């Protein structure tokens, strides 16, 4: 067995279904060996999107996403996708080909120090120096990626190692890393402290982050919330931990969140942050969430607790295990008056938009689209104004809302939606992007066509980099610089080139029937919505 065969065998042992990637000479032995494997390969049209597609697959399945690219520019191109996964704690194993071991450091053709380059964007990285070590390295990599605070792991494999003889293949049954022992169970004393505070709180609230979704704790979390009637707000990454229309859910917090959600958090006397980083996009003024209140911070990563704000009660552990323990506790709490107050805030502080009737109103369109989507649908938002409208107006039922929050990487939605659709072929998957972010990944229409991945795509077209234009509107008094998207392709012709069904919506007049037709097709569809170039998310 060669090293390349051993890599493929490791993927089979881990139950990997898809490898998203782009070949090159330095990774060719691997791609040659995988031809005889049941593991399917998906040829992505640019390497960054290989990581994004693997991310979409991982987020829907809870499994590790896998991508594989060649050395040099192949490896450096994938860095943005790795950084995106790292910021959002998505479990990936990224395999990169490397030049011959003896040539490393001599600046040969397509050599790049990828393990050094990604150091700040991975949980761990390996440079394989002995083919016999491949089984151990891959076993460790999958374990590290999908345990504790999840994230990407990179494995750099020189071409001579891929071609070396391994000998007898034995895949390890378990992993024991002396320096990596993530805390899973929450400390009993800390759990009791939280219960005590909650039992006497008059204005409690939980701010839920992406960690609850990553730990697959949604069922335990909702049971706890409903049993004790604790109000909930969410960060951007925590959207879909609660159904949008749930009576105890009060929306997304942060600069671009709902005013009533921010007010609820600020006026609480007990704030429980769970699976959230307390980063600037959700908490712009950390002092406000510690003023006159008890702050509980629950996270699987002890490095996050206290990093941006000091909690009253720190609680380290996996969200699913912690809420399982919470649900075993018997206690009572009374805060119906607080819920009534929050209901009033939600009714009286809702945003009032004044859309231009000559265009599609993106907020109302997204709401209507959400209502028409299937119960378990997956909605993938890109980055820009479309992301903020999606966060605030998409109606989650019992499906998933995916986006990139930590890195804010444009071009994420289409490849991530492809990964999500391959992960759940029977679920409806819709990608929503602006005309700027669409052009960062429109080459993946070829991948969708080649591999028959029927993702539905919506492009909110305003001929601007809308979010930057809006920032320039407020900050530079309409002095716009490098945001005009003139020269963009005709999307109808582009769709035809990829043999993809195309639809266009100019105003809200025919929105309902257009949405119904868009969702009724089994194949991939691209719907272009013409929106006001001067529309604002606020």
N, C-alpha and C positions, 0 to 999 in steps of 0.2 A: 504494500500500500504506500502510495506517495503522500507527501504532505497535503497536496491539494485534495486527494481522496479523503484524507483524515478530516479536513475542514468540512467537507460535505457530509461525512458521516456524523460529525458533531452536530451539524444543523438538523440532521434527521433524528438524532437522539433527543434533541430539544423540541421536536415536533414542529419545526419551522415549516410554514406553508409557502411563503413567498420570499424571494430575495429581490429587492429593487436595486437596480444598478446600471452601470455603464462600463463596458470592458475596455481593456487596453493591454498591451503586451505584458506588463508586470502582474496582471491579475488573470491572464489567459489560462494558466494551468488550472486555476480554480474553476473558471467558467467551462473548461473542457471536461473536468470531472463531474460537474453538476448536470451534464447532459444525460447521464444514466441514472439520475436521482429523481424521485417523485417531487422533490422541492421545485417549485416553478420559479422561473426567472422573468422579471418584468423589465424591459428595456426602457428606462426613463430617458428623456431627451436632453437633460442637463443634470449634472451630479447633485447640485443642491436639492433638487426635487426628489432625488432618491431618498434622502433623509426625511423630507416632508411626507412622502408617501408612506414610508415605514412608520412615521409618527402617527399618521391617520389610522393605519392598521393597528398599531399598539393601543391607541386610545379607545378604540371600539372593542377590541378583544380582551384587553388587559394582559396580553402576551408581549414579549419582546419583539419589536420590529427590527428587521435586518436589511442592511444595504451593503453593497460591495462595489468598489470603484478601483480604478487603476492608480498608479503612482503619480507624482508631480502635480500637474494641473487637475487631474481627476480627484486627487486627495484634497488639494487646496480648495477646489470648487465646493466640496461637500461640507466644508467647515461651517458655512452659514447655517446649513440645515442642522448640523450637530449643535451649534450654539443655540439655535432656536429650541431644540429638544432639551438642552441643558437648562435653559431659563424656565421652561415649563415642566421640568421634572418628568420627561417622557422616556421610558426604557427603550434604548436602542443598542444594538451591537453593530458597529460600523467596521467593515473589513476593508482594508486598503492594501493594494499590491505595493511592493517596494522593489527597488533595484537590487541586484545581487549583493549579498551580505559583504563580500570583499570590496565592493565598490562604494559602500556607504561612506559619505564624508569626502568623496573625491569630485563632487559636483558633476557627475555624469548626466547623460540625457534623462530628463524627467525624474530627477531625484529631488525630493523635498523632505525635510525633517518634519514629518507630519505629527509624530508623537510630541515633539516640542511645540509645534504650532498650535495644537489643540489643548495644551496643558490646562488652560483656564476654562475650557468648555466641556470637559469630560469628568466623569467620576473616577475613571482610571484608564490607563492606556498600556498596551503591551507592544513591544517589538520582539517578534518571535525569532529566537536565535538557534533553536534546536527543534527539528520537526517532531521529535518524540514528545515534546512538551505541548503540542497542539491540543490533545484532549483535555489536559488539566487547564490550560489557558482558556479554552472555550467554556468549559464548565464554570470556571470562576467568573468569566465575563458575563454570562447569562444571569448568574446569581447576583452579582454586584449591580447589574443594570436594573433588575426587577425587585430589589429588596431595599429596605430602609427608605431614604429619600431616593426615588427612582431617577434614572438618568442615563445618558449615553456612555458606552464604553467602546474604545477604539482598539482594534487589533491590526497591527501593521505586519504584513507577511512578505519578506523578501522572496523574489522569484525562485532563487535556488533552494529555499526552504520548502516552497510548494512542490518542487521537483525532487526533493530528497526522499529517500526510502525511510518510512516510519518504523517498520517492523510490525510487531504485534500490536493491534489497536485495542485499547481497553479504556472505555469511557468511565470516569469516576462516578461513584454512586452519590457522593455528597461533597460538600465544600466546608472546609474549616480554615478560616483566615484569622490568624492571631491578632492582626491589627484592625479587623473589620467585624465588629459585633453590633449591628444596629439594634437599638432598643425598640421592641415591638409592644410589649405590655406596659401600660401606664402604671406608675407607682400608686399603690393602694392609698397611701396617706394623702397624696395629692388629689386623687379622685374624691376622697371623702371631704377634702377642703372645698372642692368645687361644688359638691352636692350641698354642703352646709351653706355656702354663699347663695346658691340658687334658691334654696328653700326660704331664705329671708329677703331675697331681692324683690323690689316692687316694679322695677323697670329693666328687666333682663333682655338681652338680645344676643343672638349668635351671628357672627359674621363667618360665613362658610367659604372656604377657598377650594382650589383645585385638588388639594390633598384628599378630600373626602371622596372625590371621584376616582382618583388614582388608586386609593386603597380599597376600592369597591365597597364602600361603607354606606352607600346611599340608603339601603333598606334599614340598616340599624340607626342611621342618623334621622331619617324621617320618623321612625317609630318613637324615638326619644322626643323629638320636637312635638309630635302630635299627642303623646301621652301626657307631657307636662305643659303643653300649649306655650312653647317658647317662641317668640317672634324671630324671624330669620331675615338677614340681608346677605348679599353675596359679593365677592369680588368678581371681576370679569371671568377668571378661570373657574369660579365656583358656580357659574350659571349652569343650570340643569340638575344641580343637586336637589332643587325643589321645583315642582311644576310652577310655571309663571303665575297661574291663577289660583294657587293654593292660598287660602285665607290667612295663613301665617307668614307668607313670603312678601317682603316689601322692597324687592328689587336690588339692583346693583348699586354699590357705593362708589365713591371716587369723584374725580374731577368731571368725568363725563357720565356719572351715574345719575340716579334719581335724587332730586333734592330731599324728598321725604325719607329716602333710605339713609342719606347722610345725617339728617336731623334725628332720625331714630337712634342711630349709633351714638351721636354726640350727647343726646339727652338720657341715655341709659345709665343705670346705676351699677349694672353688671354686664360687662362685654366679654363674650367668649369668642376668641379668634381661633378657628380650627382649620388647619391645613392651608394657612395663608401666610405670606411672607411679611406682611405689614410694610409693603413697598410703597413708593411715592404715588403710583397711579391710583391706588385704592385709598391710601392714607396720606394726604398731602401735608397735614399738620399733626404729627404724632402726639404732641402734647395734649391735643383735644381728647384723645381716646384714653388718657390716663387721669384727666382732671375730674375730680369728684366721682370716681367710679372704681370698682374692682375690675381689673383686667386679668383675664385668664387667657394664656396663649398655649394652645395645643398643637404640637408639630412633631413629626417623626425625626426631624433634623434638629438636634440640640443647638446647632450653630445659628439657627434662625431665631431662636427664642432669646430675646434681649438684644438682638442685633440693632434694631431700629427703635425699639421702645421697651422699657423695662416692665414686665408683667408683675402683678401682685402674686399670681399663682402660676408658675411654669409647670407644664405637664408634657413630658416627652413620651411619645409612643405612636403607634399606628392607629389611625382614626377608627378603623373597623373594630379593633380590639378594645379601644377605649370606650366606644359607644356600646359595645356589647357589655362592658362592665357597668357603664352608666345605667343601662336598661335593667340590670339586676338589682339596682338600688331602689328601695322603697322610700319615697319622701313626697311631700306635698308642697306646692307653691301656688300662690294666688297673685295674679297680675292682670285680671280681666279689664280693670280700668285703664291700664297701660295699652292693652290691645285696642281698646276703644279709641284711645288718643291716636294711636298709629293709624287706625282706619280713617280717622278724620284727616290726618296729615296726607294720607294717600289720595283721598278724594279732593282735598283743597289745594294741594301743591303739585298736581299733575301738570306736566308741560303743556302749554297751549301753542300749537304751531299754526302758522299762517302761510300755507304752501301756495305757490304760484299755480293757478289752475291750468296754465298753458303747458305744464309738464307733469310727469309722474311724481307724486309725493312719495319719496322713498320710505318714510316712516309708516304711512298708511298701507303702502304696497307690501312692506315686510309683514305687517300685522295680518293683512288679508292672506298673504302667502302662507304664513304660519298656521292660520286657522284651517286652510285647505289641505295642508300636509298631513300625512298619516300619523297615527298616534305615536309610533316608535321611530319616526324619521330622524335622520342625522342632518343637521344644518351646520355648514362650515362657512364661517365668516372670514374674510380676508382682513387686511389692515388699511386704515384710512377712515374717511367718513362712513363708508359702508359698514365698518366694524362697529362704530358707535351707534348708528341707527339699528343695526342688528341686535346689539346688546340690549338696547332699551325698548325695542318694539317686537322682537321675535317672541312668539308665545311657545314656550316649551310645554309639551304635554308629558309624555313618558319617553321621549327620545333623548338625543344628545345635542348639545351645542358645543362645537369645537372652534377654537380660534387660537392664535398665538398672542399671549399677553405679555410675557416677560421680555421678549426680544422685539416683538412687533415687526415681524418680517413680512414685507410685501411679497406677493406671489405664493403665499402658503396655501390658499384655499383649494385650488384645483388639484395639485398633487396629493394633498391630505385627503381630499374627498375621494380621489381614486383609491387610496389605501383603505379608506373607510368602506367604500363600496365592495372592494375585494374581500374585506373582512366580514361584511354582512350583505351578501348579494341580494337577499330578499327584502332588505330595508331600503326605503326611499332615501337618497342622498342628494342634497342640493348644495352647491357652492355658490356663494354670493360675493362678488368682488366689484371694485371700481374699474374704470377703463385703464387706469394706471397699473394697478396690481394685476389685471388680466394680462397685460402685455409682458409682464415678467414671467408668466408661465404658460402662455398660449401655445407654446410648442408641444405641450403635453396633450393637446387634442389628438396628435398623432399616436401617442401611447394609448389613449382611450379607444381610438379606432382600431389599432393593431390588436389589442388584447380584449376588445369588446367589453369595455367598462362603461356602462351607461349612466355616467354622472350627469346630472342636470345643472347647467350653469346659468347664472344671472349676472349680467354686467350692468351696473348702474353708471350710465355714461353721462358725464358733464364736460368732457374735453379739458379737464383740469386735474392736477394733483390736488384733489379737493381739500384734504386736511391741512396741507402746507399752505394752500391759498387762503384757507380760513384763518390760519395763524398769522399770515401776512396781512390779512384784512384787519385784524385786531391790533397787531403789534406795529405794523409799518404803514397803517392808514391807507390800505389798498395799493401800496407800491409793490406790485407783483413781480417776482423774479424766478425764472426757470420753472414755471408750473404749467405753462400752456402746452397741451398735448396735441396741438395741430400736427397733422401728418399721420394720425392713427389710422389703422386699416379699416376698410369697410367690413364690418363683422358679418354681413350677409354673404359677401363674396368669400370671406375667410371660412365661414361655416360650410359653404358649398365645396371649397377646396378639400375639406376634410370629410365630405359626405355626411354632414351633420345637419339635422333639422334646425331651422332658424325662425325666430319670431321677434317682432319688434313692437314695443308699446310706447306711444307718444304722450298720452294723457291718462287720467284715471277713469275716463269714460267707459272703456271696455276692459278694465282691469280684471274684474271677476271672471269673465269668460276666457280671457287670455291665460290667467293663472290655472284655471281648470283644464284648458287644453294643454298647457305646458306640462302639468303633472300627470296627465292621462297617458302620455306616450311612454312605452317601455324602453325606447332607445334614448340615447343622449340627445339633449336639446339645448340650444343656446338662445336665451331670451335677453334682448337688449332693451333696457328701460331708459328713456331719455329724461334726465332730471335737470332741474334748474342749476346752471353753473354757479349761481350765487347763493344757493341754499346752504344753510348752516346747521350743524348738529345741535347747537344750543338754542 
